[in-house]
Amino acid sequence: MARLIYFILSLVCMSIPDVLAQSDAVVLDTVHMYIRTLPNVENLEFTKTGGIVLYTGNDPVLATLLKDETILEFKKGFPTSQNDKLKRTYSVKVVTPKINPLSEEQLPNLKKTLIREASHIFEFGEVVADTTVKVYYPNDYGTTIKGKKNLGYDVSMAHYDYLGMPQAWAYTTGFPEIIIGIADEKLPKDHPDFKDKTIILRESVVGGGHGYSVGANAVAQGDNAYGIAGVCYDCDVFGSRYGSFSTFDQLLELSQAGAKILNCSFVTTKYYETAQEVINEMYDNGTIIVASAGNRPWSENYGKKLYYPASYENVISVSSVTYKYETPYDNFGLSSDGNYYAQNIKNYLGRSLGFTDNNPEKEPYIYLVSTPTLNPMVDIVAPGVLVFSFGNYLLKPEYIYNKYQSTSMAAPLVAGTLGLMFSLYPELPLPEAESILKITSTNINEIEGNKPFAGHYGAGALHTGRAVKMVNDLISPTETLTVENQDFNRWDFILTALSESVVIQNQTFREEASLRLTSKNKIVLKPGTRLQSTNKRGIVLAIDPTLSKK
């Protein structure tokens, strides 16, 4: 079994604006370290402010070593692992002000400094090859753009940072032949972000601009110095109306017209067998459906209520998650009735948190009324709070971000991600596309506040950057595809890899989860891997040298 690398360095370098202006693709070199503490060391304390992580612990030696470093991340690297050494391993990302990556001679010196000077804290570290992370920012990315001026709306699209969107766009920004169908209220087909890429199959109503916002999240034209960039901004779009819950004739029409992905940000409580059969036909036709799970809070039905079409088979059901602040203390307050609270904390399933015994030093819990719909049919969650309302701006206009959980806004982020994935590999089988979405999602199981909802929020939080990268690695004969950092106890996962190798590490498939992984070359199992399925399909790892790209 291959030896697990505990300490990884890869360079992320901030580049000067003059250099960035010469190229649309911004290349960052990041120092990424995995470093392991001694068994008796308590959790190291860090806080994040304005995107920078600061050491807030009491150790003067470590404070001195880190005071001049620009730290982007310092957190447990393997939060779900049961392995003692992995539980003591931290993931650290540091920015270096060099344009060129550190030399091989410099890399070990950086590691040795931490191990030597803070030997009372750290016991081991290891250095591997430099890795370059490419990112791309369209010129209408919003206020968190890097390396160039934002020419679009003066709005924050910070949820794109959370989703790793710039990393995804380094691989693809979409392809016009990959068509996303939007069944909703009216699309703004004459707006510069939709003009020349939108075909309306059935007219709908403007309403409150719901269709404007949903469509923009998925496909608004990017890099056109106007408006905002949708997730799959170079994909084309078909528009139609919502409804027809028993026949979904408008969805079938979209599928038959060539839509690869359908977004349904609407719900009904009524199940129709005829509708399930229509969905099965569309799935067999090569169309995958993404639907919002609903916005009714846990306090109303405790995960027992299903909404459709999200809860039909062969549909990806999307609920929402918060993304904004790193810790509860970054957006912390005291209500007028004397209760401490926090809001919009990253990776929590509810927008509002309270504290046990009203004590801010205790673990926060989620107010049940502040969750979206969560149920066993949910597949994945995506940002649905504090997302810019494109539709509101077109109707008012004013810059407004939705304050409450909205799975309607979360679903098109998943639909757009699938558009990017199919743009890289149009023949990607639908079951594998769903497997990739789940495998690359952010594991949010270990957040204490999320634990009461276990089994009701899907695989985790969408990460577009990792999903698109996995598709790239899957079909690239020189890449290594890595499956890591998740714990699945259900679903059937299928992957077919043409990559140089497939590495599985710190990853669990157990109970009702099955895995069928076929690799053209080799499969490497590293420590932290648990393959303990009780599913009749089991775990199948196979090598097939005859595999080829379709």
Secondary structure, 3 states (H helix, E strand, C coil): CCCCCCCCCCCEECCCHHHHCCCCEEEECEEEEEEEECCCCCCCCEEEECCEEEECCCCHHHHHHHCCCEEEEEEECCCCCCCHHHHCEEEEEEEECCCCCCCCCHHHHHHHHHHHHCCCCEEEECCCCCCCEEEECCCCCCCCCCCCCCCCCCCCCHHHHHHCHHHHHCCCCCCCCCEEEEECCCCCCCCCCCCCCEEECCCCCCCCCHHHHHHHHHHCCCCCCCCCCCCCCCCEEEEECCCCCCCCHHHHHHHHHCEEEEEECCCECCCCHHHHHHHHHHHHCCCEEEEECCCCCHHHHCCCCCCECCCCCCEEEEEEECCCECCHHHCEEECCCCCEEEECECCCCCCEEEEHHHCCCCCEEECHHHCCCCCCCCCEEEECCCCECHHHHHHCCCCCECCCCCHHHHHHHHHHHHHHHHHHCCCCCHHHHHHHHHHCCECCCCCHHHHHHCCCCCCCECCHHHHHHHHHHHHCCCCEEEEECCEECCCEEEEEECCCEEEEECCEEEECCEEEEEECCEEEECCCCEEEECCCCCEEEEECCCCCCC
